[in-house]
Amino acid sequence: MKLNDTLTKQEESATQPASDNATAATQSAAGTPTEDEAEEAEMPDDEGGMYEHFRFVAEKGQELLRVDKFLVNLMPNASRNRIQQAADAGCILVNGKPVKSNYRVKPLDVVTVVMDHPRYEFEIIAEDIPLDIVYEDDTVLVVNKPAGLVVHPGHGNYHGTLVNALAWHFRNNPNYDVNDPRLGLVHRIDKDTSGLLVVAKTPDAKTDLGRQFFNKTTRREYVAVVWGQPDPPCGTVTGNIGRNPKDRLQMAVFPDGSEGKHAVTHYETVESLGYVTVVKCRLETGRTHQIRVHMKHIGHPLFNDARYGGDKVLRGVNSGAYHKFVENCFEICPRQALHARTLGFVHPVTREEMFFTCPVPADMTEMIDRWRNNQSK
């Protein structure tokens, strides 16, 4: 049975068809707390954290003052209502910890406003980049991002990103300003990870969806191919995740809790293919590179994940034919084999429980077929 058919069969009791390339259902999103977007106010982002947009230090003579009033005085373009909504979404921090609107600022408190994406230092230019839109209404848009597409401009990728594509898609919508951080993507996935993302088309929708991620009431599941066969075949990986002190481009697991942030990943074997395994991963927390670093931590790096060592032959026989076979699989799927297949949330206006799936893309399925056929020889 093909991979997508196998996955669909496993989920069909909880889903109902909605379109050719997506599935919408009216159950399981709200009542299944499967994902955290951070007890420490980390917004929805499986592969990144919060970005500081504004930072203020209270003076030594600062009188006790509600944080929403404190920020209104310093941010004249922001309404008190918007600041309160930001606080509700966990985006207002004092001394590094999220606070509510009624927190009273004290002398020398460090107050920061953080968002789930870098602050734009330049205007976002609309670019005609095709979008695979799975669902759209007046409030939200769900898109299936292909591997290789950067989500936000920055770090040398100032054009050709998903945000540029959204600017083009909304170019005739007078109510959508792509440069307004109160609108847009609610979470992110890595450049070379494919799959589902939700976009908020109104400030209220972004606040509501952000709160759902924060409260762990969204549902997101991933399909990955890992080296080796996890033992046990289903399990949970728990271990703080933080920057690797030896390589700042990598994350690392700190199981003793000495550094990093609490992280939990549940995995389940879908199909064993000898030297590699197809797994489903469900997140309880949304930390940087969480699935990639947790699976490496238990000895099963993602297939062809160059950053975490999965782009080498880690299992198998020492023969030229086998190495050539693996290299061919690397060429077929030239990125980490990770796909955000499932997304569930409660609609911010209708309160309907929305559930979407998108097929595992061709590069991963073709590579998996190669392993399946090689195993049968």
C-alpha positions in Angstrom: 0.0 0.0 0.0 1.3 3.5 -0.9 2.4 5.7 2.0 -0.4 8.3 1.7 -3.0 5.6 1.4 -1.6 4.0 4.6 -1.7 7.3 6.5 -5.1 8.1 5.3 -6.4 4.7 6.3 -5.0 5.2 9.8 -6.9 8.6 10.1 -10.1 8.0 8.1 -12.1 7.4 11.3 -11.3 10.9 12.4 -11.4 12.8 9.1 -13.8 13.7 6.3 -12.9 14.8 2.7 -13.0 18.5 2.0 -11.1 19.0 -1.2 -8.8 17.3 -3.6 -5.6 18.0 -1.7 -6.8 18.6 1.8 -9.1 17.1 4.4 -11.3 19.0 6.8 -13.1 17.5 9.7 -15.2 18.7 12.6 -13.6 16.8 15.4 -10.4 16.4 17.4 -8.7 19.8 17.1 -9.9 21.6 20.2 -10.2 18.7 22.6 -6.7 17.2 21.9 -4.0 19.3 23.5 -1.2 18.0 21.3 1.1 21.0 20.8 2.6 23.7 23.0 3.8 26.9 21.6 5.5 27.6 24.7 5.3 27.8 28.3 7.9 30.5 28.1 5.9 32.5 25.5 7.5 30.9 22.4 5.0 31.4 19.6 4.0 28.7 17.2 7.2 27.7 15.4 8.5 24.2 15.2 11.8 25.5 14.1 12.2 28.9 15.7 11.4 31.0 18.7 10.3 34.5 19.4 11.9 37.6 17.9 12.2 40.9 19.8 10.5 43.8 18.1 10.6 46.4 20.9 12.6 46.7 24.2 12.1 49.2 26.9 13.8 49.5 30.3 11.9 51.3 33.1 13.7 54.1 34.7 14.9 54.0 38.3 12.1 56.4 39.3 9.4 54.5 37.5 6.1 54.4 39.5 4.1 51.2 39.5 2.1 51.3 36.3 0.1 48.6 34.4 2.2 47.3 31.6 -0.4 48.1 28.9 -0.5 51.7 30.0 3.3 51.7 30.2 3.6 50.5 26.5 0.8 52.8 25.2 2.9 55.8 26.5 6.0 54.5 24.6 4.3 53.2 21.5 1.9 55.9 20.3 0.9 53.9 17.2 -0.3 51.0 19.2 -3.7 51.0 20.8 -4.2 49.8 24.4 -6.6 47.1 23.1 -3.9 45.7 20.7 -1.3 45.7 23.5 -3.8 43.8 25.7 -4.3 41.3 23.0 -0.6 40.9 22.6 -0.3 40.2 26.3 -3.1 37.6 26.1 -1.1 35.9 23.3 2.0 35.8 25.4 3.8 38.4 23.4 4.6 40.9 26.2 7.5 39.9 28.4 8.9 41.5 31.5 12.4 40.3 32.5 12.0 37.5 30.0 8.7 36.1 31.3 5.2 36.6 29.8 2.9 38.8 31.7 -0.8 39.8 31.6 -2.0 43.4 30.9 -2.4 44.1 34.6 1.2 43.4 35.5 2.6 46.5 37.2 5.9 47.7 35.8 8.6 48.4 38.5 11.8 50.4 38.3 14.4 48.8 36.0 12.0 46.2 34.6 12.9 45.2 31.1 9.8 45.1 29.0 9.9 43.5 25.5 7.3 43.0 22.8 8.1 39.8 20.9 6.6 38.2 17.8 6.8 34.9 15.9 8.9 36.4 13.1 11.8 38.8 12.7 10.9 42.5 12.7 10.8 43.6 9.1 13.5 46.2 8.4 12.4 46.7 4.9 9.2 46.7 2.9 7.9 43.3 1.8 7.6 43.2 -2.0 4.8 41.2 -3.6 6.1 38.5 -5.9 4.1 36.2 -8.1 5.1 32.9 -6.5 2.6 30.0 -6.8 0.8 29.0 -3.6 -0.8 25.7 -2.9 -3.9 27.0 -1.0 -5.7 24.3 0.9 -8.4 26.4 2.5 -9.3 30.1 2.6 -12.1 32.2 3.9 -12.4 35.9 5.1 -10.4 35.1 8.3 -7.9 32.4 7.7 -5.9 30.8 4.9 -4.2 27.4 5.1 -1.3 26.8 2.7 0.8 23.8 1.8 4.4 25.0 1.7 6.8 23.2 -0.6 10.3 22.2 0.5 12.9 24.8 -0.4 10.6 27.8 0.2 11.8 30.1 2.9 9.0 31.4 5.1 10.1 34.9 6.1 12.5 37.3 4.5 15.8 37.8 6.3 19.2 36.3 6.8 20.1 36.6 3.1 16.7 35.6 1.8 15.0 38.9 1.1 13.1 37.7 -1.9 11.3 34.6 -3.0 9.8 33.8 0.3 6.3 32.6 1.4 5.7 36.1 2.8 6.5 37.6 -0.6 4.0 35.1 -2.1 1.3 36.1 0.4 1.9 39.8 -0.5 1.1 39.0 -4.1 -1.9 36.8 -3.2 -3.4 39.6 -1.0 -2.3 42.5 -3.3 -5.9 43.4 -4.1 -7.2 43.0 -0.5 -7.3 46.5 1.1 -7.6 45.0 4.5 -4.4 42.9 4.4 -1.0 44.7 4.8 1.8 42.1 4.6 4.0 44.5 6.5 1.7 44.6 9.5 2.9 42.0 12.1 -0.6 41.8 13.5 -1.5 39.8 10.4 0.0 36.8 8.6 1.6 33.6 9.4 0.8 32.3 12.9 3.7 29.7 12.9 6.6 28.6 10.8 8.4 25.6 9.5 11.9 25.3 8.2 12.9 26.0 4.6 13.4 22.4 3.7 10.4 21.1 5.6 7.2 20.9 3.6 3.7 21.0 4.8 0.8 23.0 6.3 0.8 26.5 7.7 -2.1 28.8 8.8 -2.2 32.5 7.9 -4.4 34.9 9.9 -6.1 37.6 7.7 -7.2 39.8 10.7 -5.5 40.9 13.9 -8.2 39.2 16.0 -7.7 35.9 14.1 -3.9 36.0 14.7 -4.4 36.7 18.4 -7.0 33.9 18.8 -4.9 31.4 16.8 -1.7 32.4 18.7 -3.6 31.7 22.0 -4.6 28.3 20.8 -1.0 27.3 20.0 0.1 28.8 23.4 -2.6 26.7 25.2 -1.6 23.5 23.4 -5.1 23.0 21.8 -3.9 22.8 18.2 -3.0 19.6 16.5 0.1 19.2 14.3 1.6 15.9 13.2 4.6 15.3 10.9 5.7 12.4 8.8 9.5 11.7 8.7 11.9 9.1 7.5 14.7 8.3 10.0 17.7 6.2 9.9 17.4 2.8 11.7 14.5 1.3 13.5 13.4 3.0 16.7 13.1 0.7 19.6 10.5 0.7 21.0 8.6 1.4 17.7 6.4 3.9 19.4 7.5 6.2 22.2 8.1 9.6 23.7 11.3 11.7 23.6 11.6 14.2 26.5 14.5 16.5 26.8 15.3 20.2 27.0 16.3 21.7 23.7 18.7 24.7 23.4 21.5 26.0 21.2 24.4 23.6 20.8 27.4 25.3 22.5 29.7 23.7 20.0 27.8 24.7 16.9 25.4 27.7 17.1 23.6 26.5 13.9 22.5 23.4 15.6 20.2 22.7 18.6 21.0 20.1 21.2 19.2 18.1 23.9 20.0 18.8 27.5 18.2 15.9 29.3 19.3 17.0 32.7 17.4 20.3 32.2 20.6 22.4 32.7 19.9 24.5 29.6 17.3 25.0 26.9 13.5 24.7 27.1 11.3 21.7 28.0 10.4 19.7 24.9 8.4 16.6 24.3 8.0 14.6 21.0 5.8 11.5 20.5 6.7 9.2 17.7 5.0 6.2 16.1 6.4 3.8 13.5 4.4 3.8 10.3 6.5 1.4 8.2 9.9 -0.2 8.7 12.0 -0.3 5.6 15.0 -2.1 6.8 17.7 0.5 7.4 15.3 3.4 7.5 11.8 3.8 9.0 8.8 6.0 8.3 7.5 7.6 11.5 4.8 10.0 12.5 5.7 12.6 15.1 3.3 14.6 17.3 4.6 17.6 19.2 3.7 18.7 22.7 6.2 21.6 22.4 7.3 23.7 19.5 11.0 24.1 19.8 13.6 24.9 17.3 14.3 21.9 15.1 12.5 19.8 17.7 11.8 16.6 15.7 15.2 16.7 14.0 17.2 17.1 17.2 15.0 14.7 19.3 15.2 11.9 16.7 19.0 12.4 16.5 19.2 12.3 20.3 17.7 8.8 20.4 20.0 7.6 17.6 17.8 8.0 14.6 18.6 11.2 12.6 16.2 12.2 9.8 17.2 10.9 6.4 19.3 13.4 4.5 19.3 16.0 7.3 22.6 17.6 6.6 22.6 19.8 9.7 22.2 16.8 12.0 24.3 14.2 10.2 21.6 12.4 8.4 23.1 13.0 5.0 25.6 10.1 5.4 25.1 6.4 5.2 24.3 5.6 8.9 22.9 2.1 8.5 23.3 -0.7 6.1 25.9 -2.8 4.4 29.4 -1.7 3.4 29.1 -2.3 -0.4 29.5 0.0 -3.4 26.1 -1.0 -4.7 24.4 -0.1 -1.4 26.2 3.2 -1.1 25.2 4.1 -4.7 21.6 3.2 -3.8 21.6 5.5 -0.8 23.2 8.4 -2.8 20.4 7.9 -5.4 17.8 8.3 -2.6 19.6 11.4 -1.4 19.3 12.9 -4.9 15.6 12.0 -5.1 14.9 13.7 -1.8 17.6 16.4 -1.5 16.5 17.7 1.9 15.6 16.4 5.4 12.7 14.0 5.0 10.1 15.8 7.1 6.6 16.9 6.2 4.0 18.8 8.3 1.0 16.6 7.2 -1.7 17.4 9.7 -3.0 20.7 11.1 -6.0 21.2 13.4 -7.3 24.3 15.1 -10.6 26.0 16.1 -11.8 28.6 13.6 -11.3 32.0 15.3 -14.7 33.2 14.2 -17.1 30.3 13.6 -15.5 28.2 16.5 -15.8 25.2 14.2 -13.1 22.6 14.8 -11.0 22.5 11.6 -8.8 19.6 10.6 -6.6 19.5 7.5 -4.2 17.0 6.0 -2.0 17.2 2.9 -0.3 14.3 1.1 3.4 13.5 1.7 5.1 15.1 -1.3 6.5 13.3 -4.3 10.2 13.6 -3.4 9.6 11.8 -0.1 7.2 9.2 -1.4 9.4 8.3 -4.4 12.4 7.9 -2.0 10.3 5.7 0.3 9.2 3.6 -2.7 12.9 3.1 -3.6 13.6 1.8 0.0 10.4 -0.4 -0.1 11.4 -1.9 -3.5 15.1 -2.4 -2.4 13.9 -4.2 0.8 11.8 -6.6 -1.3 14.7 -7.7 -3.4 
